[in-house]
Amino acid sequence: MKIFQDFADLLPGILQAVNDSCYQDDDSVLESLVEIADTVPKYLGPYLEDTLQLSLKLCGDSRLSNLQRQLALEIIVTLSETATPMLKKHTNIIAQAVPHILAMMVDLQDDEDWVNADEMEEDDFDSNAVAAESALDRLACGLGGKLVLPMTKEHIMQMLQSPDWKYRHAGLMALSAIGEGCHQQMESILDETVNSVLLFLQDPHPRVRAAACTTLGQMATDFSPNFQKKFHETVIAALLRTMENQGNQRVQSHAASALIIFIEDCPKTLLVLYLDSMVRNLHSILVIKLQELIRNGTKLALEQLVTTIASVADTIEEKFVPYYDIFMPSLKHIVELAVQKELKLLKGKTIECISHVGLAVGKEKFMQDASNVMQLLLKTQSDLNNMEDDDPQTSYMVSAWARMCKILGSDFQQYLPLVIEPLIKTASAKPDVALLDTQDVENMSDDDGWQFVNLGDQQSFGIKTSGLEAKATACQMLVYYAKELREGFVEYTEQVVKLMVPLLKFYFHDNVRVAAAESMPFLLECARTRGPEYLAQMWQFICDPLIKAIGTEPDTDVLSEIMNSFAKSIEVMGDGCLLDEHLEELGEILKAKLEGHFKNQELRQVKRREENYDQQVEMSLQDEDECDVYILTKVSDILHSLFSTYKEKILPWFEQLLPLIVNLICSSRPWPDRQWGLCIFDDIIEHCSPTSYKYVEYFRWPMLLNMRDNNPEVRQAAAYGLGVMAQFGGDDYRSLCSEAVPLLVKVIKCANSKTKKNVIATENCISAVGKILRFKPNCVNVDEVLPHWLSWLPLHEDKEEAIQTLSFLCDLIESNHPVVLGPNNSNLPKIISIIAEGKINETINYKDPCAKRLANVVRQVQTSEELWLECISQLDEEQQEALQELLNFA
């Protein structure tokens, strides 16, 4: 750009000033260079080599302060994020920077108190080691593993073999740091890497053992869930052994933390393999740590241990029932003991653990302790009412109350008055704000919880953010209680709705507005229990501000929640809930959103043709596009709610948007546009037929042609539309259904139709063929197509379509359709296996009438012993168990 050219001659002087100022104890010019690298990296382009060489020199100069060296490194790291293509042309600099980063990671202090510390201190971001670790993480993510892994691997391996514990520690933390950015490249060496890290769990130095735990935990995040599936046997056992080692509670705490992370993404089926030994190990450690708490007051390892127990219970759910009785007494005892100020965090985490355990085992098992636990919570709540806003127990208590509500259901209602008052008080709190001059801001800079925005003229606007987090959490909990208790919450509905509606404009905190929006449909559900008049009054209070919020909300994520809330509210209120002026305003807003969507796409295309367009710009444009598409999905949700409630009566209003929706499905549009445009027409066909046929010329050919689209999401939308044409469209759609069958069959028979990427679209095609056979049998040769359709079953991924296919299958069996049953009932083994797979895949829900019909099919087959034996002989053990479970409950 021209402005860069105008200032280009100044850059050599700037770089010289950076160098000179650093040796005069002045960081300000260096900080300015970091800001340039962040905001206008292209300005550095003509002198990038000089900039990088200077940064490298300053970073490696031990005479400079830690801050100056870190700022110099920050220039290189920032450019890896903001100017990746430019930096990749200077691999020699990156290769030289890596040893500097690793050397800074070795800059650790011998801290004798580390072993005995009973608090998990926060990372010291001013230290070279922590700053360098963060830099390595960002460098790997910015430049990618293809470049970074070869540059770091040999250095790390050498460090791990060093006799100096600091080098081994730094080597492990470097492995932890590069995992996310080098994910793809490290997959091939993961076995040897994990085996190497496991050895350091027995390192003679406790801080190295702790680093090994941290690295395993980070790998469990970066490489999940494959990491858990591949290394569950070795990692779980090794971390448990480390937790059992009573020599150092800091290491125990790190091991527990790593196990928590591992468990979060560990499939339940794998975790239950180690359940008995793991749970009993955890209990024995709990007993020892509880004794240490009583005897010495030490609590660090115990804090992590109770969180580990909560994670196990959360993952294995009902499988925790046999172990409930050995843990609950100790957990309750910890809550009773933890009364001192320094034990607040332990108490909060233990309360959280109790609520997780209760939720896992269910109400029936938990009821034996429910009263006692609720009294402990009430006592803690009473104490909290007289404590500071930043008490660590507060967030744990709020979440625990919510889980207790879920466990107890309507029985929780008796405790609601005690919980709701402090929540409403916190949710109603006005934020602490201040308008200060620059000197006052500098004096307050160390005051925790304040953030300032410079307004110019030596003035700054400040807001205390800690109170905002508490407000957002309280609002979210009010949403939760309204959702869970429904009629039990109705007494507070009016008070809460008067609180929440104004918060749709609370621009100090996004999550407050999100909670306010999310609450609306649940509050309406509560209000409905008091009758239609009360519900109408509440909707009148909510509707106008909610529609206006759709038009004015500046944040994309919050806007999507507001639009989702409005769509759900329409579904709660039903036909006729919007006044003419509301529909008029909504139409204008949705029209503006769609026009803005197209305009933004045009602007992005213009930017792609500009001189400064590069990979970094493209990534930014793609992020913008994703945000726009997300809002488009919410437009579709609102239209869905209107079509499903108003039916064809809404079509005259919809026609103001029709040209824009037709534009979405043009062949020249990006595939997400076509996907969501087709979804909107799908809804019109499903909910507004037979009137929908008046628009057939708009969507007929796009729907048929998009069956061949390369994107499975588009094929799915087209296939679903063809299915609902058959089901709801009426006779006008007969010829279109006939044309659709060959296209659907072609997609189904494609060689890669069942791959993970394509399977959902393919299952929608199979379901659409079934719907045409079922609802438009005159459009197709049923006897010819039915055997193929049966051979494509069962459906596994799309549960809604799967249950529809099973319902049709029941129709065919109950009518003794000869093609489906086959000669001499030869297809029955196949049919029985389809039913078994439906149960295994959780397609069959006992509340669905189809479950009983399928169970009756199985019972009918059982009446012929020979036929039944033939059927079950072709089933594996899991399928046989699934059938038995179906028969037991349906």
N, C-alpha and C positions, 0 to 999 in steps of 0.2 A: 504493500500500500504506500501511497505517496508520503504519508506522515512519517513512515519508517525511514524513507529515503532522506527526508528533510533532516532527521535527527541522527542519521547513520554515522556522520563524521564525529559525533560526540562520544561514541561508544569506546574507542581506545582510551580517551581521557577518563571516562567513567571507570574502566577496568583498572587504570593506573591509580585512580583515587581510592578504589576499593582496596587495592594492595597497600597503599601508603597508610590509609586510615587504620587498617587492622594492626599495624605495628606502632600505632599511636594510641592504642586502647580505645578506639572509636568503632563501635559495631554498626552505626546507623547507615553508612553507605553500603555495607555488605547486606544489611537487611533490605535496603532498597533494591539491590540486585536480585535478591530472592523474590521480591514482589514483581519485578520485571519478568523473571523466568516463569512466574505463575500466571500473570495476566496477559503479557504480550511477548511470548517466547520467540515469535518470528522476528522481532526486533534484533535479537541476538544472532540471527542466522549468519550474517556476513562475517561475524567474528566469533562464531560458536567454538571453534577450536581454541582460540585464545581464552574465551570464557571458561571452558572446561579445564584447560591447563592451569589457569589461575586458581580455580576451585580445588583442583587436585593438589596443587602446591600448598595452599592454605590449610586444607584438610589434614595433610600429613605433617604439618609443622607443629611439633610438640611444644614450641615456645609460646604459641598462642593459647588463649583461654579455651576451655572446653566449649563455651558458647560459640566462639568464632569458628572453631573447627567444625562444629555441628552445622552452623549456618552455611559454611563453604560446601559441606556435603549436601546440604539441603538444596543447593542450586542444581547439582547433578540429578538428585532424586526427583525434584520438581519437574525438571525438563524431561525425565523419563515418563512422566505422566501427562505433561502438557504439550510436548513436542517429540513424541515417540519416534516418528519416522526420521526426524532430523538427528536424534541422538543415536539411532541405530547405525548411522553412517560413521560413527566415531567409536567403534568397538574397542579400539586400543585404549581409549580413555576409561571406558567401563572396566576393562580388564585390569587396568592399574588401580581403579577405585576400589575394587573388591578387597584386595589385601588391606587397604586403609580401613575399610569398614570392619573387617574381621579383627584388625588390631585394636580398634576402638571397643569392640565387644569384649576384649580381654581385660579392659580397664576396670577391674573389679577390686573391691577392698576386702581384705581379710577381716571379717567382722565376727569376733568371738561371741557376741551376743546373739547372732543369727540363729544358732542352734536352739537356744533356750527361749527365744522370743515367743510370746503367747498371743501376738497380734500379727495378722497377715498384712504387712505394710503395703501401701500403694507403690506402684512403680515410680521410681525417681526419674522423671522424664528429662531432668537436667543432666543426668549422668551420661557419659559417653556410651556405656554399654547398652542402655535402654534406647537412646537416640539412634545408635548404629543398628540395633536389631530392627527397629521400626523402619529405618532407611533401607535395609536389605529386603524386608518384606515388600515395601512399596516398589523398589527397583525390580524385583522379580515379577510383581504383578504388572508393572508398567511395560517392561521390555519382553516379558515372556520367558518361559523355561528353555526354549530352544537356544536362546542366547546366554541366559544367566547360569543355567545348571553346569555347562562345561567349564565356565569360569570359576565356579565356586566349589565344585565337587572335590577336586584334589586338595585344595586348601583345607576344606573341612575334614577330610580323612586324616590329613597330617595332624590337625589340631586334636582330633579324638585320640591319637596315639601318644600325645605329649605326657610327660611325667608331671607337668604343672596342672593342678586342678582347674585353674582359670581358663586354660586353653581347652580343656575337655568340656568345661561348662559352656564356653563360647561356641565350640563346635556343635554341641547339641542344640543350643538356642538358634544357631544359624540354620540347622536342618529344619527346625520348627518354623523359622521365618520364611524360608523359600518354598514351603510346601504348596501354598495356595497358587503362587505364580508359576511354579514348575510342575503343577499337578500332572499334566499329560506326560511329560518326560520322565517323571519319577515313578510312574506306574510300573515301568519295566524293571526298575531296580528296587521296588518296594520291599520285596522279601528280604534281600540282604540288608537293606536300611533298617527295617524293623528289628531283625535279629541282632544287628549291631547295637541299636538303642537299648534293647532289652538287657544286654550285658551290663550297661551302665547303671541299672537299678541296684547293682551290687558293688558299685564303686566305693572305695574307701572314704571318699569325701562326701559328706551329706548334701552339699549344695549341688554336686554333680548328679547325685541320685534324684534330687528334686528337679533338676533340669531335664533328666531323662523322663520323669513323670510328665512334666509340662509338654515335652516333645511328643510323647505318645498321645496325650490329650489333644494337641493341635492336629496331629495326623488323623486322629479319629474324626475330627471335624472336616479337615481338608479332603480326605479320601473316603468319606462315608458315602453310602453304606457298605461299599465293597471292602473297606478296611475291617469293619466288624465281621462281615461274612468270612473273610479270609483268615483273620488273626484272633478270632474270639477265644480259641482254646489257650493260646500262649499268653495273650495280653491280660485277660481276666485273671488267670492264675498268678501271673507275675505281679500285677497291681495288688491283688489280695495279700500276697506274701509280703510285699512292701508295707502294706497297711498293718500287718500283724507284727512287724518289727517294732518293738516298743522302745527302741533306743533313741528315737528322735521324732518328736511329734510334728515338727515342721515338714519332714519328709513324708510322714504319714498323711498330713493334710494335703500335700501335693498329690500323693497317690490317690487319695479319695476324690480329689477334684478331677483327676484324669479319668477315674472310673465313672464318675458322674457323666462326663462328656461322652465316654464310650457307650454307656448305657442308653443315652438319649436317642441314638440312631441305630441301636442294636435291635434287630427283629425279635419279637417276642418268642418265636419258635426256637431261636438260638439261645436266648437267655435262660429259658426253662431247662436247658440241658445241664446247666451248672447251678440251678436254683438252690437245691438243698444244701450243697457244700458252701455256696456263696453266702446264703442267708445265715447259716449257722456260724460262719466265720465273722460276718458282720455283727452278729449278736454277741459273740465272745469278745470282740473288740469293744463293742458298746459297753459291756459290763465293766471291762477294765478301765475305759475312759471315764465312765461314770464314777467309779471309785476314785480315780485321780482328781476329778472335779471336787468330790467331797473332801478328799484328803489335802490336796494342794491348791485347788482353785484353778487348775489349768483347763483350758477349754477350747484351744485352737483346733486340734484334731477332732474333737467332739462336734464342733460346728460343721465341719465338712462331712463327718460321718453320718449325722442325721439327714443331711441333704442327699447323701448316697442312698440311704435307706428309702427316702422319699422317691428318688429316681427309679429304684428297683420296683417299688410298689406301683408307681405310675406306669411302668412298662409292662409288668406281668399281670396287673389288674387282679382278676378273681383268683389267680394262682397263688396270690399272697395270703389267702384266707387261712391255710394251715399254720402260717407263721405269725398270725396276728397276735395271738395270746402271749407269745414270748417277747414281743417288742413293746406292746402298748403300755404295760406297767412301767417300764424304764423311761419311756418317752414322757409319760405323765409326771413321773418323778422329777425329770429334768426341769419341766415347766414349773413345778412347785419349788424346786431349789433355786432356780435362776432369778433371784430377787435383787441382787446387787446391780449397780449401774453398769459395771463392766461385763455383765452377763446378758445384757439386753439383746445383743445379736444372736446369742445362743438360744435364748428364749424364743425370739421371733422365728428362727429357723426350725426349732423343734415344734412349735405350733404349726408351721407350714407342713412339716413332716407328718404330724398327726392327721391333718386334714387330707393329705395325699393318701395316706394309708386307709383312712375311712372311706374315701372315694373309691379306692381300688377294691376293697372287700365288699362294699355295698351296705345298704341300710340295715338289712337283717342282722349281719354280723356286728356292725358297729353300734347298734342300739344298746348293747350291754354296757357300753362306756359313754354313750351319747350325753347323758345327763351330767356325768362327772366332767367330761371334756368341755361341755358348754359352760359349766360353772367356772372352770379355769379360764376360758376365753372371756367370760363376763368380768372376772376379777382383773384380768389383764387390761381389758377395755376400760374399766373404771380407772385403773392406774394411768392409762395413756391419756385420759381426758385432762389430767393435771400435769402433763409432761410437754417437753419442747416439740416444736413442729418437725424437727429433723430426727426424732427418735427412731432408731433402726427397726424397732418392732412394728412401727405403724404400717408399712407396706405389707409385711408378712401377715399382720392381723386382718387387713382389708381383704387380702386374697383368701385367707383361711375362712373368714366369715362367708365368702362367696361359695367356697367348696362345701362348707357345712350346710348352706342353703340347698345346694344341689343334692347332697346326701339325704337330708331330712325331708326335703320337699315341703309339703303343706305343714308338717310338724315344726318347721322353722319359724312359722308365722308368729308364734308366741314370743320369739326373741327379737323380732323385727323392730319394735319400738325402741329397744335399747341400742340397736345398731344404727338406725336410720337418722337419729337426731345429730350425732357428730358428723355423719356423712353429708347431710344437707348443709350443715354449718360450714364444712370445709368447701363443699361445692359452690356455696354462695359467697365465699370470701372474695373481697375486692383485692386486686393485685397491688403490691407496694410499688409505687412509681415515684420518680423524682426527676426534677429538672435542675441540673447542676452546672456550674461553670467548670472549666477544665481543671483548675487547681483542686476543687472539691473532689472531682473524679479521681485524681491522682491520690488523694488522701484516702479514698475508699477502695482503691484497687485491690487491697488484700481482704476486703470484706466479702466473705464467701456468699455466693448466691446472687450477686448483682451482675447484670450485663448492661453495657452502655452503647449508645449509638450517637456518633458525633453529628450535631445538627448545624455545625458552622458557627461563626461568631462567638467562638470560645465557649459554646454551650453543648451539653450532652443530655440525652434522655436516657434514664436508667430504669430498669425493672428488675425486681427480685424474682429470679426464676425458680427458686426452691419451693416457694409457695404455689407457683403455677403447676408444678408436677403433682403436688398433693391435691390441688383442685381437679386436675385431669383424672387422677386415679379415683377420686371420690365420685366424679361424674360417671366414670366407667362402671363403678360398682352399683350405682343407682340403676344404670341400664341393665346390669346383670340381675338385680333383684326383681325388676319389673318383668324381665324375660322369664325368669324361673317361677315366680310366685303368681303371676297373672291376677286372679281374683283376690289373692291374699295381699296384694300390693295396692288394691284399689283405693284404700283409705288415704294413701299418700299421692295418688295420681295427680290431683289438681295442683297440689303444692309443687310437685316435681316438674310438671309441664310448664308452670309459670316460671320456674327456675331455668328450664332447658331452652325454651324458645328464644329468649333474648341472647343466650349463649351461642346461637348460630352466627352471631356477629362478634364473638369474642376473639379478636384478631391477635391477641397476645400469645395464644397457644393453640396450635393446630388440633391437638388431641382433645381439647375441650370441645371444639366445634364438631369433631368427629363423634364424640360421645353424645352431644346434644342431638345431632342428626340421627344417630343410631337408635336413640331412645324413642323416637316418635311412633313408629309402628307398634312397639311393645306397650307404650302408654295407652295407645288406642285400643289394643287388645284388652288391657286392664279395664279401661273405661266401658267397654262393651258389656261387661258383666253388670253394670248399673242401668242398662237399658238404652234404647235408641236415642232418646232425647239428650241424655247426658253425653253419649258418644258424639252426637251431632254438634253439641256446644263445644266440646273439646276440639273436634276437627276444624270448626270455624276459627278457633284460636290458633291452630297450628298451620292451616293450609296456606294462607297468604304469605307469612314469613318464610315458609319452606320453599315455595315457588320462587320468591324473590331471591333467596339464598342461592338457588341454582343459577340465576342470572348474574349474581355479583361475586360469588366466591372466587378468590384469586388463585388458590392452591389446587392443583390437579387432584392430588390424593384426597383432600377434604371434599372437593366437588364431587368426586365419584361416590363418596359415602352419602352425601346429601341426595344425589340423584337416586342412589339405591334405596335410601330411606323413603323417598317420595314414591317410588314404584311400589314398595311394600305397603306403604300407607294406602295407596289406591286399592290394592288387593284386599286390605282389611275393610275399607269403607264400602267398596262395591259400586255397582252401577248408579250413576247420577250424583256422585259425590262432589263433582266439580261444577261450580257456577259458570255461567257463560263468560264472565270476565276472567275467571281463572283459566279457562280453556284458551281464551284469546291470548292472555299473557304467556301461558305455557307454549302455545304455538309459536309465538314470536321468539321466545327463548330458544326452543329447539331448532327453529329455522336458523337463528344466528349461530348456534353451535355447529350445525351442519355446513353452513356457508363458511364459517371460520375454519372448519376442517379442510375444505377444498382450497381455501385461500392459503392456509399454512403449507399445504402440499406444494402449491405453485411457488411460494417463496423459497421453500427448500430446494426446489429444482433450479431456481435462479442462483442460489448460493452455490450449487454444485457446478455452475458454469463460471463462477468468479475466479479471478487470478489466484487468490490465496487458498483455494480449495485443496484439501489434502485429507489423509486418513483420519487425522484428529478432528477435522471439521465434520467429516462423514459420521464419525462416532457420535458427535454432538447432535447432528441432524437425525440420526436413528433414534436417539433418546427422545428427542422432541416428537418424532413420529409415533413412538410407542405410547407416549402420553396422550396424543391425539386419538389414537385408536382405542385406548382405554376409555376415554370419554365417549367415543362412538358406541362402545359396548353398553354404556349406561343409557345413552339415548335409546338404544334398542330395548333395554330393560323397561324403560318408562313406556315405550310404545307397546311392549308386550303386556304390561299391566293394564293399559287402556283397552287393547283389543280383547283381552281375556275377561274383562269386567263389563265393558260397554257393548261388546260384540259389534254387529254391523252398524249400530247407531253412531259409532265414532267415525265412520268412514268419511262423511262429508267434511268434518273437521280435519281429518288426516290429509285430505287432498291438497292442502296448502304445502304439505311436505313432500307430496308424491314426486314432483320432478327431481328433487334432491335425492330421494331414495332410488329412483330409476338411474340417476347418475352414478350412484354407488356400484351398481351391477354392470356398468359398461365394461366391455372386455379390456379397455385401456387402463382401467383403474387398478391400483395395487391389490394384491389378493386379500388383505384384511378388509378392504372396502367391500369387495365382492362377497366375502363370507358374511359380513354383518348385514349387507343389503339383502342377501338371500334369506337370512334369518328373519328379517322384518317381514318379507313376503311370506315366509313359512307361517308366521304368526297370523297374518291376514287370512291365509287359506285355512288354517286350523280353527280360528275363532270367528271368522266373519263369512263363512260359506253358507249358502251358495252365492251370496252377493259378490264374494271375492272374484268370481269369474269375469267380472267387468274389467279387471286389470290384467287378464291372462296374457294379452299381447305384450305387456311390459316385461313379464317374467318368464314366459314360455321358453323362448330360445336360450336366454341366459341360464335357466335351470337345467335344460338338457345339455347344453354345451359345457357347462361347468362340471358335469359328471366326468369329463376327461381332463379336468384341471390337474396340474402337477402338485398342487397343495392339498393335502388330505382334509384340512379344515374346510376348504371350499367344497370339496366333494361331499363331505359330511352334511353341510348345509343344504346342498342340492338334493342329496339322497333323502334327507329328512322331509324336505318339501314335497318330493314325489310320493313319499309314504303318506303324508297327511292329505294330499290330494285324493288318494284312494280312500282314505278313512273318512274324511269330512267333506270332500269337494262336491259330491253329487254327480249326477249323470253327465253334466257338461264336460267333466274331466276325463271321460272314458278314453277318448282317442289319445290324449296326452299320456295316460297310464300305459296304453298299449305301446306307444313309442318308447316309454321309459324302460320297460323290462329288458330288452337286449343290452341297453347301456349299463343297467345295474348288474346284469349277469357278467358282462365283460370286466367290470371293475372287480367283482368278487373272484373271478377266475384268474385274475392277474397273478403272476408268479410271486410277487412280493406283497400281496394284499394283506397278509396276516402279520407283517412285521410290526414292531412296536409303534413306528411312526404312522402306519396306515390302518391299523386294526380297527380303530373307532369308526373311521369312515366306512370301512368294509362292513362292519356290523350294522351300520345304518342302512347300507345297501341291502343286506340280507333281510333286515326288518322291513324295509320298503317293499321288497318282493313279497314277503309274507302278507303285508297289508293289501297289496294288489290282489293276491290270491284270495284273501279273506273278504274284502269289501267290494272288489270289482272283478269277480270271477269270470264275467263275460268278456273281459279284455284280454284274456290269456288262456292258453291250453293248460288247464289246471293239472290234469293227469300227467302231462309231460314235464311240467316245471316242479311239481311237488317233490318227487324223489331227489332232485337236486337241492331244493330248499332244505329238506330233512338232513341231507348229507353235510350241509354247511353248519348245522347246529352242533353244540350249544354256542351261544354268545357269552363271552367272558367279561368284557370290559365295560360296555354300556349297559348298566343295570336296568334302566328304564325300558330300553328297547328289548333287552333280554326277557323281561317279564311279559312283555307283549307277545313275543314269539312263543313263550311257554303257554300263554293263555290260548293262542290260536292252536297250538299243538293239542291242548286239552279238548278244544272243540272237535278237532279231527278224530281224536281217539274215541271220544264219547259218542261220536256219530258212526263209529266203526268204519271209517274211511278206508276202503280196501288198498289204495295206493300207499297210504301211510303205514298201515299195519303190515303190508306185504303179504305175499303168498304164504299160507299156513302160519301167519303171525311171525314171519321171519325177521321183521324189523323191530320186534319188541326188545331184544337185547340192546339195540342201538338207542331206543326210546328210553329204556331204564337207565342207561349210562348218561343220557342227556339230563334226566331228572337228578341223578346223583351229582353231576357236575354243577348243576344249578344250585344245589344245596351247598356244595363245597365253596363255590364262588360267592355265596351269600346273596345270590339273585333272589332266591325264594325266601320271602318274609312271611312268618307265621300269621301275621295280621292280614295278609293279602288273601282273598278268597281262592286265588289260584293254588296256594299251598295245599289246601284241603283237597282240591280237585286232583292235583298231582299225586297226593298220598293215596287217594282212592284208586287211581290208575295202578299204582304199585300193589295195593291190596288185591285188586282184581286179578293181576298176574299171579299173585301168590296162591290163588285158588287152584291153579294148575301146578302141582308139585314139579312135574317134569319141565314145564316151561320156565318156572321160577329158577330151578337149578341151572338151567341153560343160561339164563340171564345173569345170575350172580357169578357164575363161573368165569364170566368175561370181565368182572369188576375187580379192581384191586381192593386192598383192605380199607383204605381211606374212603373209597366210594361206597363200600358196603356199610361202613359206620355212618356215613352221611344219610343213606337211605333209612337206616334204623332210627336215626335222630328225627328225620322227617316224620316217620310213622309214629314216633312217641309223642310228638307235639302237635301234629296236624290232624 
